[in-house]
Amino acid sequence: MHGNRPVTRRFGAAPGKLRGLRVLSTILLGAGVVCATALAAPGANSSAGAARDAAHAQYVGAETCASCHEEVANAFATNPHAKMALLHGNAKGITCENCHGAGSAHVAAGGDPTKIFNPAKATAGEVDAKCLSCHAGAHPDFLRSPHAKANVSCIGCHDIHGSKQEALLKAPQPQLCFQCHNDQRAQFNMPFHHRVNEGLIQCSDCHDPHGTFGNNNLRSTADQNAICTKCHTDVRGPFVYEHAPVKAEGCMSCHTPHGSQNARLLNMPNIAVLCNQCHSRVAAGTVHGQGAGSDSSEPCTTCHTYIHGSNINAAFLR
């Protein structure tokens, strides 16, 4: 049809040229893969070698560690972890290497930091696993705690080498807790508050930072109100006539635990309004301030004095 005239291709290249381009692209792609593999190989081999060296490392003892880390070793003498050596008859590797791993590969490499476990450069999960290898019995619920779930590792709060605080904390309570819990810092500055800032009680008196089955890391007890009644003994009970919300919902159904603008840390400034959340005004008569000639501003506790529970009256009257 076209005779001897060449066919004009307005779009694309001729089939021969397309095959040439495909061949060239394949060659370039192959060369790129080879180069990338060659460049990545030393790093991969190095990482594998480091892991292999650590697996075959031997314990060298705390004295060898102290030859380079003298400042840390001197401070560690009064550290609670130093007692581990005494518990194990001063066995080699019980102190420094108990946490950092066997150090012979690290020493042989002239202090190569990749050949020993450094918690400061490890992930939160790796640090927690290392600490829990000894402390799992004391803190069995840590991995379910809000701290663990937020990647706040053990060394987020504890200074293992040099702390002089109780439990090797980085700072005393409540300053340590306030570094993250700013909302609670403000609550403890309210007119009515638990005297945490004054040093009378600590955050850990009510909360277990290492995790519990309760909300907000509240310490777990058979009776959850015991967290409060261990100090507020006058409302501990048991009572012949118990106030149902106290047993069912707990102290926080009426009280704000950290701080409040209301007296007695109540959730509301008006006691009648607080009570009427459960005791509807619909059922109230003139005795309860709903009828003529009565003072509706009178608080419920004027008559219902033993509101937490009573041994003499089902209506908690005096």
Long-range contacts (C-beta under 8 A, 24 or more apart in sequence): 46-114, 50-114, 50-115, 53-105, 53-109, 53-115, 54-101, 54-102, 54-105, 54-115, 54-116, 54-117, 56-105, 57-101, 57-102, 57-103, 57-104, 57-105, 57-106, 57-115, 58-102, 58-104, 59-92, 59-93, 59-97, 59-102, 59-103, 59-104, 60-92, 60-93, 60-97, 60-102, 60-103, 60-104, 60-107, 61-92, 61-93, 61-97, 62-95, 62-96, 62-97, 64-103, 64-107, 65-96, 65-97, 65-103, 68-111, 69-96, 72-161, 72-162, 75-161, 75-162, 76-161, 79-160, 79-161, 79-168, 80-168, 81-160, 98-134, 99-130, 99-160, 119-153, 119-155, 119-160, 120-155, 123-151, 124-148, 124-151, 124-152, 124-153, 124-156, 125-151, 125-153, 127-153, 127-154, 127-155, 128-153, 128-154, 138-210, 139-210, 139-211, 141-208, 141-210, 141-211, 141-212, 141-213, 142-210, 142-211, 143-211, 144-211, 145-209, 145-210, 145-211, 145-212, 145-217, 146-211, 146-216, 146-217, 147-209, 147-210, 147-211, 147-217, 148-211, 152-180, 157-209, 173-202, 173-203, 173-204, 174-202, 174-203, 177-203, 177-209, 184-258, 186-259, 187-256, 187-258, 187-259, 187-260, 188-258, 188-259, 189-259, 190-259, 190-260, 190-261, 191-260, 191-261, 192-259, 192-260, 192-261, 192-262, 192-263, 192-264, 192-265, 193-258, 193-259, 193-260, 193-265, 194-257, 194-258, 194-259, 194-265, 196-258, 201-231, 206-257, 224-250, 225-250, 225-251, 228-257, 235-308, 235-309, 237-308, 237-309, 238-309, 239-306, 239-308, 239-309, 239-310, 239-311, 240-310, 240-311, 240-312, 241-309, 241-310, 241-311, 241-312, 241-313, 241-314, 241-316, 242-309, 243-307, 243-308, 243-309, 243-316, 245-278, 246-308, 246-309, 270-299, 271-299, 271-300, 271-301, 272-296, 272-297, 272-298, 272-299, 272-300, 275-300
